[in-house]
Amino acid sequence: MVEEHPWLERSGMDLIMSLPLGYSDLVTGCDVTIPHVDGKDLKISVPSKSNSGDTVTIPRRGMPSNRSRGRGDVIVLLKLVMPTKFSKQDLKKIMEMKQILDGELSIIERMENDAKIRRHSSS
């Protein structure tokens, strides 16, 4: 029996994982280095202005093929992790930034844009 890895799942030759990040890391981008199953560190470069649900693909760092020289990829799902505790001062600062954080579009415009993207990606 093969032991389950703490954060990687296999899909064919590809390895899939999620990477929980804070809001500032998604907005500004960051580099994360983690240990990998091949014994070499895996560097994940998160682009600035990323969204929760975006993926980053690291080519040829997945599982080797039994039939060829090729390797699968590592597919990293970016996930937003929200803090669970805020002080009153923290909430005040967030409210001051609300317009910037929420963006220029209304909630209706954001839902319409999201639906267009979803429909386009499924066709």
N, C-alpha and C positions, 0 to 999 in steps of 0.2 A: 504494500500500500504506500502511495506517495503522500508525504506529509504536506498539509496545507501551508502555503506561505502567508505570513502575517498581512501583507498588503497587495500582493500580486495575484491575479487570476489569469489562467491560460485560456486562450481562444485560438485553437490551431497553433500556428507558430508565433502568434502575437501574444504579448503580455499586456494586461489591462490593469490599471490602478487609478484610484482617485487621489487627488492632492488637495487637502483642505487648506485654504488660505484666508487670510484676513482681507478686508476690503482694500486697505492701502496697498497690499501686494498685488491685487488684481488691477488696481488703477495705475500704479507706477511701474509695474513689472518687477520681476525679481529672478534670481538664480537660486535654485535649490539643489543641493548635492546630497544624495542618499546612497547607502550601500546597495549593490545589485547582486543578483544571483550568480553572475559570471565572475565575481570577485573584484571587479573594477567598479569604481564609483560611477554613478549615473547622474549626469548633470542635466537638470530640467530648466530650460530658459523660458520663463513665463513672460510673454510680451505685455507691454503696457496696454492699458485699455481693454484687458481681457474681461470676459463675462463668466459668471458661474455657469457651468455647462459646456463651455468651450473645451476643445481638446488640443493637446500638444502631442505630436507624433515624433518619436525618436527612432529614426530608421536603423535597421540592422542591429538592434540590441535585444531583440526577442529571442525566441528559442531557435536552435539550429534545425535545419531540415535533415531528415534521415536520407532523403533521396538526392539532394543537391548540395551545393556549397552555400546556398542562401540562408538567410536568417530572417525571422519575423521582426516586427517592430514592437516598441513599447508605446502604448497609447495611454496618455495621461488625461484623465477627466478633472478639470479644475472645478473646485467646489468652494463656495463662499461659506465661511464659518463666522457666525455672528457672535459677538460677546454676549454673555448672559447677565452681566451686572454693570449698571451704569450709575455713577453718582449724579446728584442734581447738577453739579457743574459740568459733567460730561454731557448730559442731556441738553443743557443750555447751549453748549458749543455746537452740538449736532443741529439744534434748531436754527442756530445762526448760519449754518452751512446748508440747510435744507434745500434752498433753491438751487445751489450748485450741485448738490448730490442727486437731486431728483431730475435734473436736466431741463431742457427747454420745452419738451413736449408734454402735453397733458396726458393723463392716464389713458384716455380714449385713443389718442394718437399713438401711444406706446403699444396698446393692445392691437391696434390695426397693423402697425409695423411688424409686430411679433407674428401675427397671423399670416401676413404676406411672406415673411421669411420661412415660416413653418410649411406653408403650402408650396412654396417654391422648392424647398429642400426635399419634399416628399414626392415631387413629380418627376 
